[in-house]
Amino acid sequence: MTPDIIKHGEKIDRPGLYAMRMSWYHDDCCVGPSISSTGLRTIIHCPAKYWASSIYNPDGRPMKSSSGFAFGKAAHSLTLEGVLPRREFAVHAFSDFNTNEGRVGPYGRYKNYRDYKAAWKKRAEALGMTVLSGEDLRTIAEIYQALERHPFVQAGGLDGMVEMSMIWQDKETGIWLKSRPDVLPLNDAYADTKFVVDASQMATSRSMANYRYDMQAALVGEGMEKVLGRIMQNAVLFCVEKEFPYIAEDWEFNDRYIACGRADNHTALRIFRDCLDSGVWPTYTRNTETLGPPDWLEQRATGGKRADLGTLEELQ
């Protein structure tokens, strides 16, 4: 399927596969309210947090990008596309942006080295560029070389169309859905690359639950059905460690996880629709009025036996 090319400011009014800038993808790019996986995952966690940085909130504040985000963006560009676009990234050789580092001028109109560095960063960000350190760039290049030898990569696990956007409208709520996978697969398998501290099964399980990668994968699968007419057969989280020796592991989602993700995507969609209509954006969901100890903590406190520990008054 050949993608339609969308210019910044051009509104989308039909389902399809689109080539568009990331900035417009995350903006109000459809003829009606739209939302991506990031928004759905935030809403299922806390609608008020979504609204605080929403493009539909006239008083909203955009979320700040972290150094980890910059590293991940650059690593994705290099490992998936094989290039690091010069117009998108600015590389610096500073150790940080907050100290003078004992250096002495002259620095033109800047009083000291710190002001010079701050001005450099501000100018790069004003041009829409992502700021990287030279050390980041060296690390990413080493990761790229390491991944070329990984069996998952050699088998074509990361092959496909890069940075394509699938957009379609949910019939129940009328909300436009947006999905922009790292790589749009050539077959019916989807892989999502994450650059992590720990690629082990235990750490990956925690990350999947915390960041709801199942919802992200499920939305890609729904997009493939609605836009491409293809059924996603399997989804893989390809976790790459950011420190030497850059261990990488591919973990496959089971069907139950994808089913949970798809159900929660549509729960979040209904919440989004209700909040837009009512203007009320709740905070966290309460399942109980009090917090209870997890099983392992209670068992340790009672010597491995489930027991009634009593009330606070009885323990005093």
C-alpha positions in Angstrom: 0.0 0.0 0.0 1.4 3.4 -1.1 1.2 6.0 1.7 -0.4 9.4 1.0 1.9 12.3 1.7 0.4 14.8 4.2 1.8 18.3 4.6 1.9 20.1 8.0 -1.6 21.7 8.5 -3.4 19.4 6.1 -6.3 17.7 7.9 -7.0 14.0 7.4 -10.6 13.1 6.8 -10.4 9.4 5.7 -8.7 6.2 6.9 -5.4 5.5 5.4 -1.6 5.1 5.5 0.2 8.4 5.6 3.7 9.8 5.4 3.9 12.9 7.6 6.1 14.7 10.0 6.1 13.5 13.6 5.2 17.0 14.8 2.0 17.0 12.7 1.1 13.4 13.7 1.1 14.5 17.4 -0.9 17.6 16.6 -4.6 18.1 15.7 -4.1 16.5 12.3 -7.6 15.0 11.8 -11.0 16.6 11.0 -12.2 15.5 14.5 -10.6 14.7 17.8 -7.7 12.2 17.5 -5.5 10.3 19.9 -2.5 8.0 19.7 -1.3 5.2 21.8 0.5 7.5 24.2 -2.7 9.4 24.9 -4.7 6.2 25.4 -2.1 4.8 27.8 -2.1 8.1 29.8 -5.9 8.3 29.9 -6.3 4.7 31.2 -3.8 5.6 34.0 -5.0 9.2 34.8 -7.3 11.3 32.5 -6.2 14.5 34.3 -2.6 13.9 33.3 -3.6 13.5 29.7 -5.6 16.7 29.7 -2.7 18.7 31.4 -0.6 18.4 28.2 -3.4 17.8 25.6 -3.4 19.7 22.3 -7.1 20.3 23.0 -6.5 22.0 26.3 -6.0 25.8 25.8 -4.2 26.0 29.1 -2.2 22.8 28.6 1.6 22.5 29.0 3.6 20.3 26.6 5.4 17.4 28.2 9.1 18.0 28.6 11.5 15.7 26.6 14.1 13.9 28.7 17.6 13.0 27.7 16.4 9.4 27.5 13.9 10.4 24.9 16.6 12.1 22.8 18.8 9.0 23.0 15.9 6.7 22.0 14.9 8.9 19.1 18.4 9.0 17.7 18.9 5.3 18.3 15.7 4.5 16.5 16.8 6.7 13.5 20.2 5.1 13.2 19.3 1.4 13.9 16.1 1.4 11.9 16.9 3.7 9.0 20.7 3.5 9.0 21.0 7.4 9.1 20.9 10.2 11.6 19.3 13.2 9.8 21.5 16.3 10.2 18.5 18.6 10.2 16.9 16.8 13.1 19.9 16.3 15.5 22.5 18.6 17.1 25.5 17.0 18.7 27.5 18.9 21.4 30.8 18.2 23.2 29.9 19.7 26.5 30.0 17.7 29.7 26.8 19.4 30.8 24.9 22.7 30.4 25.0 24.1 33.9 28.7 24.7 34.8 31.5 26.9 33.6 33.9 23.9 33.8 36.7 26.3 34.7 37.0 27.6 31.2 37.9 31.2 30.4 36.4 33.4 27.6 36.2 35.1 25.3 32.8 33.9 24.2 31.6 36.9 22.2 28.6 38.6 23.8 28.2 35.8 26.5 29.6 36.5 29.9 30.9 33.0 30.5 31.0 29.4 29.2 27.7 28.4 30.9 25.8 31.2 29.1 27.4 30.2 25.8 26.3 26.6 26.2 22.8 27.6 27.3 22.5 29.8 24.2 23.8 27.0 22.0 21.1 24.6 23.3 18.3 27.1 23.1 19.2 27.8 19.4 19.2 24.1 18.6 15.9 23.5 20.3 14.4 26.6 18.6 15.2 25.0 15.3 13.3 21.9 16.4 16.5 19.8 16.7 17.0 17.0 19.2 20.2 17.6 21.3 22.7 14.8 21.7 26.0 14.5 23.4 29.1 13.1 21.5 29.1 10.2 24.0 25.5 9.4 23.0 26.4 9.4 19.4 29.4 7.0 20.0 27.2 4.7 22.1 24.4 4.6 19.4 27.0 3.8 16.7 28.3 0.8 18.8 24.7 -0.4 19.4 24.1 -0.2 15.6 27.1 -2.4 15.0 26.1 -4.9 17.7 22.5 -5.2 16.4 23.7 -6.0 12.9 24.9 -9.4 14.3 21.8 -10.2 16.3 19.8 -13.2 14.9 16.5 -11.3 15.2 17.8 -8.5 13.0 19.5 -10.8 10.6 16.2 -12.7 10.2 14.5 -9.5 9.0 12.7 -8.7 12.3 13.2 -5.0 11.9 12.6 -4.8 8.1 9.7 -2.7 6.8 8.5 0.8 6.1 9.8 3.3 8.7 7.8 6.1 10.4 4.5 5.5 8.5 1.2 6.6 10.2 -2.0 4.5 10.2 -5.1 6.6 10.9 -8.7 5.5 11.1 -11.9 6.4 12.9 -13.5 4.5 15.7 -17.1 3.8 14.9 -18.4 3.8 18.5 -16.9 7.1 19.7 -16.2 8.9 16.5 -12.6 9.5 17.7 -9.8 9.2 15.1 -7.1 6.7 16.1 -3.4 7.1 15.2 -0.7 4.5 15.2 2.9 5.1 14.1 5.0 1.9 14.6 8.7 2.0 14.4 8.5 -0.2 11.4 5.4 -1.1 9.5 6.1 -4.8 8.8 6.3 -6.3 5.4 4.5 -9.4 6.7 2.0 -9.8 9.5 4.5 -9.7 12.4 5.1 -6.5 14.4 8.2 -5.6 16.3 8.7 -2.6 18.7 12.2 -1.7 19.6 12.9 -0.3 23.1 16.3 0.9 24.4 16.4 -0.1 28.0 18.7 -0.5 31.0 17.8 -4.2 31.5 16.5 -6.5 28.8 15.9 -9.5 31.1 12.5 -11.2 31.2 11.7 -9.9 34.7 12.6 -6.3 33.9 10.7 -6.5 30.6 7.6 -7.8 32.3 7.7 -4.9 34.7 8.1 -2.4 31.9 5.3 -3.9 29.9 3.0 -3.6 32.8 4.1 -0.1 33.8 4.1 1.4 30.3 1.3 -0.7 28.8 3.2 -1.8 25.7 0.4 -4.3 25.2 -1.9 -1.3 24.4 0.6 0.1 22.0 1.0 -3.3 20.2 -2.8 -3.9 20.2 -3.4 -0.5 18.5 -0.8 -1.3 15.8 -2.7 -4.6 15.2 -6.0 -2.8 15.0 -4.5 -0.3 12.6 -3.2 -3.1 10.4 -6.7 -4.5 10.2 -8.6 -1.2 9.6 -6.1 0.4 7.2 -4.1 -2.4 5.6 -6.7 -5.2 5.7 -4.1 -7.5 7.4 -4.3 -9.5 10.6 -1.3 -9.1 13.0 -0.1 -12.7 13.7 2.4 -11.9 16.4 3.9 -8.9 18.2 7.5 -8.7 19.6 9.1 -6.3 22.0 12.8 -6.1 20.9 14.6 -4.8 24.0 18.2 -3.4 23.5 20.4 -2.5 26.5 22.0 0.9 26.3 25.3 -0.1 27.9 28.1 -2.4 26.7 27.9 -5.2 25.7 24.4 -4.0 24.4 22.5 -7.2 25.1 19.3 -7.5 23.1 16.4 -9.9 23.6 13.2 -10.3 21.6 10.1 -11.1 23.7 6.8 -12.1 22.1 3.5 -10.9 23.4 1.0 -13.8 24.0 -2.5 -13.5 22.7 -4.0 -12.8 26.2 -1.8 -9.7 26.6 -2.8 -8.3 23.2 -6.5 -8.9 24.1 -6.0 -7.0 27.3 -4.4 -4.2 25.4 -7.2 -4.0 22.9 -9.9 -4.0 25.5 -8.2 -1.2 27.5 -7.6 0.9 24.3 -11.4 1.0 23.8 -12.0 1.6 27.5 -9.7 4.6 27.3 -11.4 5.7 24.1 -14.8 5.8 25.8 -13.3 7.7 28.8 -11.8 10.2 26.3 -15.1 10.7 24.6 -16.9 11.1 27.9 -14.3 13.6 29.2 -14.4 15.7 26.0 -18.2 15.8 26.2 -18.4 16.6 29.9 -15.3 18.7 30.4 -14.4 16.7 33.5 -11.0 14.9 33.6 -10.8 12.7 36.7 -7.6 11.7 38.4 -6.7 8.1 39.4 -9.3 5.3 39.5 -10.0 3.9 43.0 -10.7 0.2 43.3 -10.7 0.2 47.1 -10.9 2.9 49.8 -7.8 1.5 51.6 -4.5 0.0 50.5 -3.8 -3.6 51.5 -0.4 -5.4 51.7 0.6 -7.6 48.8 0.6 -11.4 49.5 4.3 -11.7 49.8 4.5 -8.9 52.4 1.7 -10.3 54.5 3.1 -13.8 54.4 6.6 -12.6 55.5 5.1 -10.6 58.3 3.2 -13.7 59.6 5.9 -16.2 59.2 4.6 -17.6 56.0 1.1 -18.1 57.2 -2.0 -16.1 56.2 -3.3 -14.6 59.4 -5.4 -11.8 60.7 -2.9 -9.2 61.9 -5.5 -7.2 63.7 -6.3 -3.5 63.6 -4.1 -0.6 64.4 -5.8 -0.2 67.8 -5.0 -3.8 68.7 -1.4 -3.5 67.7 -0.7 -0.4 69.9 
